[in-house]
């Protein structure tokens, strides 16, 4: 499994005080199909979940998940054995304006 995690909180790499919503793109660059689970939670309670199958060379786009300037945890889990074939792009918005773009390299990788 490849597990990506990003904690969004005041003073963190991604500061929740400026994040009204996020958009997420996950790409499968492998030769095999795999599944992804995306979970966004606040205080341990999920408020967004998505489970999708990603065929080889395809991607999943998750538009405008509202976070309303509160801290949250973003978790992406694949059933593939390596991180090398999964790319993640996170777009952060406030009042519809693009604030920042983060990639899989900005996420913590769990063993």
N, C-alpha and C positions, 0 to 999 in steps of 0.2 A: 504494500500500500504506500502511496505517496500522500502525505498530509501537510497541507499548508495552513498556517494560522496567522491572523493579524489582529492584534488588540488595538482598538481605537478608543482613546480616552484623553481627557485633558492632559496636555503636556507630553503626550506620546508622539511617536514618529508621525502618525496620523492623528491630529488633534480633533476630538469629537465636537469641540465647541464651534468648529467651522464647517461641519459636515451635515448638510441637510438630507442628502441622498447619495447613493453610490450606484454605479453601473459596473457590471462585471462581464468579462469575456474570458472563457477558458477554451484553449485550443488543444486538440490531440494531434501531435506531430509524429506519432508512432505508426507502425504498420498494422497495429491490432486495434480492435474496438475495445473501449473500456467505459466504465460508468463513473460518473462524478456525483457526489453529494455536496451541495452547498447549503450551509446553515449560517444564519445570522441570528445572534442571540444577545439579549440584554439581561444582566444579572442571572445568567444560567437558563433563562427562559427563551426558547427559540421564537422569533417573530417572523422569520422567513426560512423556508426550506424548499429545495429543489433537487430532484434526483433525475438524472438524464443519462442516456447512452450516447457516447460520442464515437461514431465510426472513424476509422483512420482518415486523417486529414481534415476533419470537421471541427466545428466549434460550437459552443453554447454561449448565447448572449442573454444576460439577465438585466433588463432595463429598470432603472429608477426604483431601487429599493429605498423607501423612506426611512431615515434614521433620526430625523428631527433633532439633531444636535445633541443626542444623548450617547453615552459610551456604549460600545457594542463589540462583540467578538465575531470575526468572520472566519469560518472554517470551511476548507475545501478538502474533500477526501476522494481519492481515486482508488480503484481496485487494480491498479497497474503497479508494478514493482519498482519503478524508477521515476525520479523527478525530471529527468532529462528530456522527456518527450511531452511534457505538459507545460504550456505557457499560460500565464494569468496576467490580465490587464484589469486594473481597478481604476475607474474614473470617479473622482470625488467632485461633487457639485454643492453649491450654496445658492439658493434663489435662482436656480437654473444655469448659473454661470460655472464654467469649468474652473476648478481651483487647482487640481493636481492630478497627475497620472502616476500610478504605482504599478510595478510589475512583480512577477513571482519572486524576483530577487529581493524584494522588500519584505516578503513574508517569512515568518519563522517556519522552518521545516522540521517536522516531528519525526523521530525515528520509527 
